[in-house]
Amino acid sequence: MKILGIDDNTDINELLDTVLNGSGHEFIYVKNGTEGLKFIREKKFDIVLLDLAMPEFSGFDVINSLLKEGLLTKQKIILFTASSVLDSDIEGLIKKGIHSCIRKPVDLDFLLEKLEQLQV
Amino acid sequence: MTSATNSTRSYDQIMNSIVMIVLSTTMVFLVQSLYFGNQTLAASSNANNDCPVFSIKYGCDLSAWFHLIIDGLIAAFLGVFFHHLAHKQGLKLKKIVEEHDAMKKRRREFAIQSLKNHFTTLLFSMSLINKLEPMYASDTKNRDNIKDQINRNYEIVSRVINDIKNVLLFLNDVLEPQTINDVNQLCQTIDQGYVKDENKQLRVIDYTETKNKIKGLCKTFDELHPAVVPIQELFQHTSSNPSSNNHTLKKLNYQDIALYCRRLFKKLDSSK
């Protein structure tokens, strides 16, 4: 699977890079929302792991931009966030076109399992 | 129900204002009376029939009654003026307190979010170490490579523990003491969790225990600090609210605090 990670946390990006590329996926990561948006516009990914809280251009801004451009449903966008977001807000975003939400902290095995399920 | 509460509150506020004005008027009046008491008595002692009580004429002193009225008017004016100042000051203080509370909430959100991010990194690294350890023992060909990866992950774990300690140090005012204790205990457990086995190989003990502790901690976070802020508010930009720049205490949003704390942590790391 072609997976894009948009997260400002370098450690998480690098660890996911090791694990996902090591398990047969193609994983690319960017550290901010602006770059992430550019990647989503230009390339096609199967899954986008999107962090919400990022400086300057947050994941929420990415979602809003994609929504305006009609690109939100172009790929499966999974929120991968540690922010205290209300369940009702997540439901609202899912209705708008977000695929699902994984709340941090999460076990590596759980994440891999979730991605495998999406592959099927 | 809410409107009834609001109307009671505004009625109370009006009553408080009236009481404050009356009290301050009385106070100013009393002070003034002390100052002007002698004059009043002197004026009344020289009462002249050609000078009626409320007349203002050349050669006539102000009567005691007129003094009293003038004193009363000045006292009332000063009373209202002081009340206005106090009210204005009260509003300013209220605004500062509200902004302080809002900033505290955002700092708390940042602290919890940072901790959760660090926990994710910890879980990922420890999980990787646990997966790589058996491979190191069995795969003799790539031993050096695997060893490097293991060491890199150990470095990440120890760095993340330092970062967690930094978060606790700088943001301890917004976290519950119980949370701080629990996180400290977790750090200690992980710190002590590296043991050398019979092959003199470092390994993480009790990954599952650590994982469960982290899960428990996050549950406590959610109970102590439940999500209450709507997503729009959580990720609003300061620039979209220019009026906030006028306040004495600038309204900081999450992004600003995140940037500020990151710079602070970087400075701390570089100073080390």
Interface residues (C-beta under 8 A of the other chain):
Chain A: N9 D11 I12 L15 L16 T18 V19 L52 A53 P55 E56 S58 G59 F60 D61 A82 S83 S84 V85 L86 D87 D89 G92 L93 K104 P105 V106 D107 L108 D109
Chain B: E109 I112 Q113 S114 K116 N117 F119 T120 T121 L122 L123 F124 S125 S127 L128 Q149 I156 V160 K211 I214 K215 C218 D222 H225 P226 A227 V228 V229 P230 I231 Q232 L234 F235 Y254 Q255 A258 L259 R262
